[in-house]
Structures are given as structure tokens and as C-alpha cells.
Amino acid sequence: MTSRAPVRNQSAIRDPKSAIVALALCTLATACASTGAKPRPFPVPGGADDRVEAPPIPAPGPTSPSGAADGIAVAHTALGLRGIRYRPGGTGPDVGFDCSGFVQYVYAQYGVYLPRLARDQFRVGQSVPAERLEPGDLVFFQTEGREISHVGIFIGGERFVHAPNSRSAVRVSSLDSPYWRDRFRGVRRVIDATETVD
């Protein structure tokens, strides 16, 4: 499945050269570099229509006596990083984030240290059925090749926060959008569950 950029000028449809340029620009986006491999082009996920408003989230409660995160607090921290630019290999707000660097950074704020790569993060925590998603859960996608290559943080209301690609910044997207729904591969809960998935 490929995504099309919205056509702002209808005359561009009649101009073959403009259409070719638009198509080339759509295919220049790169996949999340956190897979450890050289990024390859993949369709721009949904363009402007993929960005959605964040659902209301209750105020975060206190952490447990051990200082462990709760899902609501994780979701609030993730939302607070919206707008920070995408950067391949990026692991902090000062330089930017790739998808797994973003997830790793958010959880590190709560003393939860995750592996660096999305495919390795997929092996941490407990597998959770999609119908039991809770704020703070990690949602994983296969955007290229045969391995997990993208990750975000679920915040409720079928929404998740992530660092999608080099043409974007940390933002909220919908799990219901065709692009993400077709590439969705699973959920991991890492709060109060730090064992490795078999």
C-alpha cells in the first residue's frame, strides 16, 4: 500500500512533470533508522491526514514507591516531546529522535532502560492483545523488510506518539489510519514487566 500526498493545486494533475516531481518527493522519505540497517525509502505515512489530535489523558498519578513509571505518566512525558525533530540515530531532545531513541528516552525518565533498537525493544516486556492496550504500552510496526522496524508509545483513544521519519517530527498518529493499521505487529507492556519475551 502506498500513500499519496494531498494535491493542493488541481492543475498539477494535468501537468505530467509536476506529477512526476510530486511522486519522487513522496518516495524520498526514509524509514526509521533505529533498525540498525541503512534506511530505505518507504511511503510517507498518511501525510498531513496522519497527524491527529491527542486524546485527553488524566493527570499522571504518583509513581509507585519503587519509583517505577505508570502508563499515564509515560503518555504525558511522550506528549510533551511533540514537535522535536526526527534525527536518524537520535536519542535526545537536544539532537532529535528516531523512533526507538524516542521510546528509550521517555522510559529512561522513569528508570526503565530499554534496548536501543526497535526490534530488540519488541522482545522486552509482556505481549498484550491489541484490545487490551493501555497508555504507556509500546506499539510496534513492520514498515520495511521482515523485522520490526518502528515503535511508538500508545496514549489512549487509538492514538500513539512516535518519531515517524525524516520529513517529520515527534507527533501523534492514529492506529486506525490505513498505513499504520496494515503494518501493526504487536504490543509490549514494559511497566512492571521487564522480563524478555520468549
N, C-alpha and C positions, 0 to 999 in steps of 0.2 A: 504494500500500500504506500502510495506517495501522497504528500501533502502539497497543496497549491497555495502560493502566496496570493492574497487578495489583489485583484486588479483594480487599481484606483482610477485609471483612465481607460474608458472603453475603447478608445481609438487604438490602444496598444494591441488589442486582439486582432485588428486588421493589419497591423504592421508586423510582418514576419521577423524582421530584425529585432524589434523590441521584444517580441515573444521569446526569441532565442536567448537574448540577454537576460530576460527575467527568469527563464528556465535555468540558465547557467548559475545565476545568483542563488537560486533555491537549492542547488546541489552543492554549494560551496561550504555549507555548514559542516562542522566536524563533530564526530561522536565524542562522548565524554572520554577524556584522556586517561581516566583513572583505571582503565582496564589493564594498563601496563604495556599495551601494544601501541604502535603508531596509529593515531586516529585516522579513520577512513571517513569519506563523506557519507552522510545519510540524510534523509529528507528532514527539512525543518519541521519540527513538531507543531503543527497547528497554527503557526504564525501568531498574529495578534489574537485570534479566536481561542487559542490555547490558554491564554492568561485569564484567570478568574479571580474574583474577589475571595478573600479568606473568610471562612465562616466565623461567626462569633465563637470564641473559646472562653470557658470560665476562667476566672483569675487563678493563677497557679497556687496550689496549696503548699504547705511546708514540706520540705523533703523529709524522708524517714530519718530516724535517729542516726542511721549509719551515714547519712548524707547522700544516699542514693537518689537518683532522679525520679520524678514521677512524669507520666506521659504529658500531662497538661503543661508542666514547666518546660519540658523539652520542646513542645509545639510552640510555646511563646518565644523561646530563645531562637528557634528556627525562623519564625516570622519576623523577628527583629533584625534579621540579616538580609531581608529582601532588598534588592537593588544593588547588592555588591556584585561586581563584575565577575564574569566567568574567566578563569585562567587555567589552562592545562597544567596539571600538577599542583595547582594552588591549594593551600591548606590553611589560609588565614584571611581575615577581613582586610588586612593591610595590603595584601598582594592579590587577592581574589581566590576563588574556589573552583575546583572541578567537583563533580557530583559526590564522589566518595570523600574528598577532602572536606567538603561542607558537612557531611554527616559525621565524620570523625571529629571535626572541630566542635560541633554542637554537643556531642556526647561527652567530649573531654571536659566541657564546662561543669559536668556533674561527676567527674571522676570515673567515667566509663570509657575505657580505652579500646577502640575498635581497630581492626586491621586497616591498612591503607587502601587496599583495592576493593572495588565493589564485589567482585567475585568471591573474595575472601570474607567480606562482611556478610555475604549470603550464607556462610557456614557457621555464623555465630548466633547464639540465642535459640529461641524456640520457634518452630514453624507454627504459624497461626492461620486458620482458614480466613479467606478474604471477608467472609460475612461477620467475623469477629474482630475486625480492625478497630484499634483504639488509638487516640492521639499518642504520638511518640513512636509508634511502630514504624519499622523500615519497610518500604515497598520497593521491589526490585523488578527490573525490566531487561529484556534482551533486545537491544537496539542494533546489534551487529554481530555477525558470526554466530557461534554456538554457545557462547558463555554469557553469563550475566555481565552486563556492561553499563548498567545505570542504576542509581539508587536515589531515593528521596525519603522524606520524613512525613508520615501521614499526620494531618492535623484535624481530621473530622470532616463530615459533610462531603465525602467522596473527594476531598482535596488533599494535595500534598505539596510540600515545599521542596525545591531542588535547584541545582545549578545545571540547566539543560545543555547548553552548547556555547560555542564561541561567539555566536551572534546575540547572546542574551546575557542576563544576569540572574541572580537568585530570585525565584519567583514562585507563585502559587499556580498549580495546574490542576486539572480535573482528571481523576481516574476514569471518568466516563467518556472522555474525549476519544474518538476512534483511534488516534495514534497510540495513546498510552494503553488503552484497553486491549488492543491487539498485541501489545508487546509485554504486557504484565506477566510476571513469572512467579510471584510469591511474596509472602510477608514473613518478617522475622521480628520477634519481640525480644529486645535485649535488656529491658528494665527488669531487674530481679531474675534474670535468666542469662547468665554469661557462659553457660556450657556450649560446646561445639555441637552443631547439628550433625548427625551421622549421615 
